[in-house]
Amino acid sequence: MMSKQKPTVMVVEDEILLLEAISKKLELNGITAIPYSSGKEAIDCLNNLSKLPDAIWLDYQLKDMDGLEFMGQLKKNGECAQIPVIVVSNSASEDKVNSMLALGAKQYLLKAEYRLDELIPIMKQFIAENKTQT
């Protein structure tokens, strides 16, 4: 009997401690984390994965690119363009939020407003909703 596959989330966060904490929390909650501290490496990986992640947890401000650039790269690959993205950032100016949503991000959350424990159920619900739509 095959067990139900665990959902996977690619976590793109350049603060290593936070990347590890998010990944660990996701794993503890039955979600496989694919951690990346570089936007470029994450994009390269997506272009070569046989099975795409169920969602992407994206920090807006990465060392090698910002969220807009990441989303732009993501949209170049037709299959990857379908992956739901949640943007989690330290700053949320209206332009930034609107630009990211216009590029297809599903949600934009401010890090300061949520504890990690609160973000995991949001991510789980998000994955469940997107699974029913496909």
Number of C-alpha atoms within 10 A of each C-alpha: 3 4 5 6 9 13 18 20 26 22 26 29 25 20 14 12 10 13 19 17 12 22 21 15 17 25 17 11 13 13 20 20 24 19 20 22 20 18 27 18 13 19 18 13 15 18 14 9 9 8 8 18 20 21 23 23 21 25 26 28 20 18 13 13 13 14 23 19 16 23 22 14 16 23 16 10 13 9 12 17 16 15 20 20 25 24 23 23 18 13 14 15 9 9 9 15 20 14 14 24 18 11 18 19 21 15 15 20 17 13 16 10 10 11 9 14 11 10 17 17 13 12 19 17 11 18 19 13 11 13 11 7 6 6
